[in-house]
Amino acid sequence: MSRIVMGVESSCDETGVGLVRLHDDGTVELLADEVASSVAEHARFGGVVPEVASRAHLEAMVPTVHRAFDTAGLRMSDVSAVAVTAGPGLAGALLVGLSAAKAYAAALDVPLYGVNHLAGHIAVDTLQHGPLPAPSLALLVSGGHTQLLRVDDIAGKITEIGSTVDDAAGEAYDKVARVLDLPYPGGPPIDRAAREGAPDAIAFPRGMTGPRDAAYDFSFSGLKTAVARWVEAAQARGEDVPVADVAASFQEAVADVLTAKAVRAATESGIGTLVISGGVAANSRLAALAAQRCADAGIELRIPRPRLCTDNGAMIAALGAHLVSAGCAPSALEVSADPALPVSTISL
């Protein structure tokens, strides 16, 4: 008998509610994925304001839940389990989603699973491409995280093998967009601008690619600074800044390092599947270069469609379904949010 799992996501600036069906064979089917974003409220500040995000979650939570059930054509009584992001993320934002999920789980008398947001970004791929081979390698790239993860069991064992030592890739996109007077968040406008530019126009640095650098770690702070200095120098000379070329060259530097290190890690670990997830996974150049390099190395590449790459409730529901399928113990209703929850802790 199939089971319905509800997922609630509120770690940052998206209020997400997803509904999935867990089939008897362990496969997971997406039924609804509703998101209310507060990004427009943060745009004028150039970044997410935690208190604004928390208040937006409070206002959006119940309407988003109702939309999800309407989309799926389900009643709340159909739900067999509730999964919710318990961390990492903004403390106040996490507490809104966690409180709502606790209330729904208690009212429906169903198990509650407090889960890891980062593991959810990996689990969401199974909604599109089916079960994840074990082991797999995941490259998680978002505004707050850039990590290489070995996934032996999506419900039981995820190990970090590399991470950023400073800015995450998405954070660098936001900062470079500000330098180029492009809108926030910076990923989409830089991607659009880069299509009209030359990726080899400017030789921006590739961070942490020297022989003595950690093989699987990342650094984007120096790249961001290099872009800012180049733009400042051009302006000081009275020249117009070639936004398209700067965007394309910056984007090429990011995609080059991300894909080179991911393919290297997969090859050296003998892993045949690479999953790229997180908001930056929707970047067109990252996807194209990853496809080229994975094909050359004989590695299967899996990237969820853009809607599933960004924060959403479907990914949390998917992870919850995998935990239910694996027979994992649910969380207590007293479970607390953990803003710094490590990726190795898949559920609380």
N, C-alpha and C positions, 0 to 999 in steps of 0.2 A: 504494500500500500504506500503510495507516494505521500510525502509530507511537505508542508508549506513552511518556509523560513522567511521571517521578516528581518530586514537589515536596516539599521539606523546609523547614519554618519553625520558627525558635527565637529570634526577635529579642527576645522579652520573657517573658511568663508562660504562653504556650501552646506546646505541642509539637504541631506539625501535620504531617501527611503526606497528600499528595494524589496521586491518579493520574488522568491525563486521556488521552484518545485524540485525537491530531492526525490529522484526515482529509485526504485528498489535496486537497480544495478549500480547505484552510486553516482550516476550522471546528474548534472544540475541544469535545470531549464529556467531561463529568465522570463518572468511574467510581467514585471513592472519595474521601472527605474525612473523615479521622479526626483528632480533636483530644484531647489530654490537657491539661487546664488545671491550673495550680498556684495559681489565684487564691485558693482557700480558705486556703492556707498563708501568703498575704501579708495577708489581711484583718485580722488582729489588729494588724498594723503600720500599717494605713491607707494602704498603698502597696506597690509592688513592691520587694522586697529582692533585689538582683542575685545574691548568692551563693546564696540560697535558690532562685531561678529556675534558675540554672545546674545545681545539684544535681538539681532536679526534671526538667530536660531529660535529664540522664544516665540517670535511672531510667526515664523514660517513652519514650525514643526507640525502642528495639528493639520493645517491645510495640506501640507505635503503628504502626510500619512493618508488623508482622505483621497487625494488624487491617485496615489499608488493603488489603493484598493479598488477605486473606480476603474482604473486602467486594466487591472488584472481581472476584474469581474468577480472579486472574492469578498467574503464577509470576514470580519475580524475573528470570528469563531473558527475559521478554517486554519488559522495559524497554529503550527505545532511547536515552534520555538522562535525566540527573538534574539538576534545578535546585534551588538552595538559596539562602536569604537570606544575602547577604554583608554587608548593612547597609541602612539604619541600624538601630541597636538597642543593647542592652547587650552589651559586649564579650565577657564570659564566656559569655553565653547564645548569642551568634552562633557562637562557636568550637565549641560542642557540636554544633550542627546542621551546621556546615561540615565538621567532622571526620567526622561520620557520612556525609554526602553524598559526601565524597572517598573514603571506604572503599567505599561501594556502587558508585560510578562506576568505581573501580579494579578491584574484584572482578568487575564485570560487563563491563569493557572497553568502556564507553560514554562519550560526551562529558559533561563537567560544565559547568554554567552557574551562576556566582555572580551572583545578580541582586539588584535593588533592591526592598526590601520595599514602598516606597511605590508603585512602578510595579505591583507585584503587586496592590495594592488596586484599581487601575484595571482591570487585565487580568481580574480575577475576574468583572467584569460581563459579559464576553463568554461566560462559561459559561451565563448565564441569558438574555441578550438578543441574543446573536449578535455579529457583527463590529461594531466601533466606527466610526461615521462619522468621517472626517477633514476638517477638524479637529473636535475635541470639547473641551469644558471639563470638568475634573474638580474637584469640591470634596471634598478629602480631610479628614475630620474624625475624630480619634481622641484617645486619652489623651495622646499625645505630639506630634501634628501637627495643624495647621489650615492648609491651603494651598489656593490656587487654581492650577490647573495647566492649561496649554494642551497638548493632546495632538494632535500632528500625525501621529505614528506610534508606536503602543504599543511597537514593537520598536526604534525608532530615534530619536525626538525628542519629549521632554517638556520644557516650559519653565515654570518657576515665574513667575507674574505677581503673586502676592500670598501673604502668610504672616502668622502671628501674631507680634507683637513681644514678647509675654510668655507668659502661660499659653495652652496649647492649650485648646480647648473642653472636651474630655474631662477635662482636669486641673481645670478650673473646676468641673465637675460633682462630681468627687471631693471637692474642698475644701468646696463648699456642702453636700454630703451630710454631711460631718463636722460642720459648724455646726448642721445640723438633726437630728443624732443618727440619721442613716439609715445603712444598711450600705454597705460598700465592696464593689465599685466603685459609684460614685454614680449612674451613668447610669440603670440600670433602676429603682432605688427612687425617684429623683426623678421619672421619667416616670410611674410608677404613682401617686405622691402627687399629681402635677399634675392628674390626671384628675378629682380631687375639688375642685380649687381654681379660682379665677378668674384668668385670665392678665392682667387689667387691674387687679387688686386693689392692686398696689404698682408705682409708676413707677420701676423700676430703670433705670439709665443704659444707653445703647447706645454702646459704646466705638468710637472712631475713625470717627465718622459726621459729623464737622464738615466745613465747606467747605475747611478747610486740611489735613485729614487725608489720608493716602494712600488712594486710592480703593479699592484691593483688599486692603489689609492689615487685620489684625484685632487686637483687644486685649480680653482677658477678665479681666485682673487687677483692674481698677477695679470691674468688675461683681461679682466675687467679694468684694471688700472691702466694697462697698456692701451686699451681702446680710448679711455678718457684722455690720456696724455697725447695720443695721436690727434684726436679731435681738437684738443686745446692748442696744439702746435699749428694745425691747419688754420684755425681761427685767428691765431696771433699773426700769421702771415697774411691775413686778409683774404683767405681763400674760402670758397664755398665748400662745405663738408659734403663729400659724395656719400650720402646716407646709404644708398643701395650697396655700394661697394664695401663700406664699413660693416654693414649688417651681414653681407654675404661672407666676408672674410672672418668676422667674429664667429658666425654660425659654423663655418667650416672648421675652425679651430676647436670648437666644442665637440662637434660630431666626430671629428678625427680622433680626439683623445678617448671619447666614450667608447666608440666602436672598436678601436685598436685594443684597448685594455680588456674589453669584454670578450672579444674573439680570442685574444691571447689567453685569458683565464680559462675559457672553455676548452681550448686546445690543450693547454698544459694540464688540465684536470681530467681530460678524456671525456668531457661532457658533450653530448651531441645536440642539445636543445638550448637555445637562448631565448628568454622571454624579456622583452623590453616593456616596461610599464611606468605609470606615473604621468603627470601632465605633459612633460617634455617629450614623452614618447609619441605625441601627436605631431611633432616637428617633421616636416617633409624631408629635410636634408638628412636628419638622423636616421629616418626610416630607409631612405634610399642607400645611404652609405653602409648601413648595417646589412641590408639585403645583399649588396655587392660583396662585402667581406665575408659574410656567412656562407654565401654560395661558393666563394673561392676556397673556403676552409672546410666545406662539406658539413656545415652546421645548420640544423633546422632553426629558422627564425620565426618567432611568434610575437606579434604586436596586436593587442586588442584595438578595435576600432576607436577613433578619437573620443567618442562619448564615454566609453568605458575607461579611458586612460585617466581622465580627470577624477577628482574626488566624487564619489557617488555612493548611494545606499546599496546598489546591486553588488558591489564588491564585498561589502560587509555581510550581506545575505549569503553570497556564494561561500565565503569563508566559514560562516556559521553552518551552512549545509554540510561542508566537508567535515567539520568537527562532529556534527550529529552523526554522519555516516560512519565516522571512525569510532563512535562510541565514547567520545571524550566527555569527561565530567563537566556539567554546567557550572557557571559561576554562582556564588551566593548573591542574594539581593543586596547584601551590604557591600558588594564590590565597589572599590573607589577608582576614580580616574587616575592615570599615571602619565603625566605629560612627557616623561622621558622613557617610556616603556621601550626596552630593547627589542629588536626584531626577533631575537631568539625566543622570546616569550610570546607565543602565538595566541594564547588565551589565558585569562586570569581565573 
